[in-house]
Structures are given as C-alpha cells and as structure tokens.
Amino acid sequence: MTTLPPSEFTLGFDHDPATLTVRVAGELDYDTSDDLLEAVIEHLTADQAPLRDVRLDFSELTWIDSSGLSALLMIHRRASAVGAALHLDNRPDVLERMLRITNVLDHLTAPPPGLRDARNGRAAVDEDDGITGAGAT
C-alpha cells in the first residue's frame, strides 16, 4: 500500500479596501486550522478601513476535518461581528460534503445582520458579485 505525504498547507492573501481574499491550499485540519483562523482575525482587526467581504477560496483544498469546520464557524462569527459577509468560493467535493452533512452551509454564507434589508430579510448587498461556477457563493 502506498501512503501519500500530507499536502502542504499554505495560505495566500489578496486584500483590497473592502475585500479580503484568502486562498487555502492543502489540508485544513487540527494541525492547520488555527493558522487560518489567526491569519483571518489579524486581517479583520488590523487598523484599516472595515472589510465588507471575506472570501475564502478553496480551489486547492485537499482535506478538511472537524477542526477545520470549527475554524470556519469562528471566522464567520468574527467576520459578522465587524459587518463583513463570508463567502466560501470554489468548494471541492470534500468541503461540500462536510458542509452538507453538518448543515452549516447556509449559516456560514448568510449575510451579517447589519447587511439585511429590514423590510424583507434579503441581503442589502448586490447578489451578483461576478463569480460564477460551482461553489461560488
């Protein structure tokens, strides 16, 4: 039996005035989830203009476990606290299964309370953000 070495975990960041994009590659698990959480919190609390969106790009994610899911829930909580919407882009099958089984996809991608239109409960932000394809939120 051949065992493959674990995929190297890396994070890449793109930041414009209103949006933080984090590219997550490799395995998001017990050993790496704190790295993602701490990096996103650092950007959310930096002395800068408030973020409107936090985009996590999972196109190179190879694995996620319950610790990784916990980190996503904490990132959602922290992003919502500052009024930023969380987007989970380019979700591979392994992440999609985890989100569906645990039934947290809608929770993680719901707009923060401050961005809802009080009249009808719909997001007050533009729904068509130009991202298409499977896994775009």
N, C-alpha and C positions, 0 to 999 in steps of 0.2 A: 504494500500500500504506500502510495506517495503522499506525503504531507507537504502542503504548501506553506511557506512562511507567511505570517500575517501581513496584510497590506500596510504600507507605511501611512500613518495618519498625518495629514497636512491640512492647514487652513490657509486660504488666500483671501485678501480683503480688497474691496473696492469701496471707496467712500466718496459720495458727492454731498452737497449740502443737506439734502433731505433723505438720502437713502444709503444704508449700509448693506453691501452685498458680501456674504461670506461663502466662499467655495469650500465645501467639506469633502475631503478625499480620504479613502481608506476606511478603517473600522471605527465606528463611533460606539464605544463600549466603556466598561468600567475603568479601563486604563486611560481613556482619552476624553471622556465626556466633560470632566472638569476643565480641560483645556479650552474646549469650545465655549462652555458657559462663562468662564473667566474672561476670555477674549471679547465676547459679545458684551458682557457687562461693562468692561473697560471702555468700549466704544459708546455705549449708551450713557455712561456717566461722565464722559470726557467734557471738558469745558468748551463747548461748541454750540452751534445752533441745534435745536432739537431735531431729532430724526422723525420723519413721517413714516418710513418703511424700513423694515429689517427683512432682507431677502436671504434665505439660506438655500444655496444651490447644491443639490445632492447628486449631480450628474456623475460624480466619481466615487460615491459612497459604495462600499462593498459589503458592509455589515452594520447592523445596529442591534443592541440588546436593551434590556430594561433600563440600564443606567443612561444610555443614550436617549431613550424616550423621556426619562426624568429630566435630563438636561434641556430637551426641547420644551417641556412643560414650564420649567423655570425661566427659560428665555422668553416664552410667551408672557409669563407673569411680569417679568421686568420690562419688556417692550410695551405692554399695555399700560404699565404704571407711568411711562413717560409719553403715552399717547401715540405710540408707533404701532403700525399693523405688521404682523408677522406673515411672511409668505414662504411656503415650502416648495421650491421650484425643482423641476427635473427629478422627481422622486423615482428611484429604482424600485423594482418589484419587492425587494426585501423591506424597504421602508413602507411602501404602500400596504403590504400585508400587516406590518406591525401597527400602523395607524388604523386600519380597518378592524383588526381583531380587538384592539383596545378601545375602539370607538372614540378616538380623540381628534380625528382629522378636522371635523367642523369646529371643535373648541379651539384648536391651535390656529386655525386660519380665520376665525371670526374677527372682525374689526374691533378695536378697543372701544369701550363705551363712549368716549368723547367724540368718536367719529360717526356715530349712528345718527340718522335723521330721526328726531323725536316723533315726527308725525307718523312714520310708517315702519320704523325699525330697520330700514335699509341703510346700507353704508352710505355716508355722505361723500365718499371719495369716488373718483372715476373708476368704474368697474372694468373698463377696457384699458389695461395698462400696457398693451402691446406685446405681451408674452403669450405665445401660443404653444400648443403641443401638449403631450401627455405630461401630467404632473405640474403644470403651471397653475398657480392659484391667484 
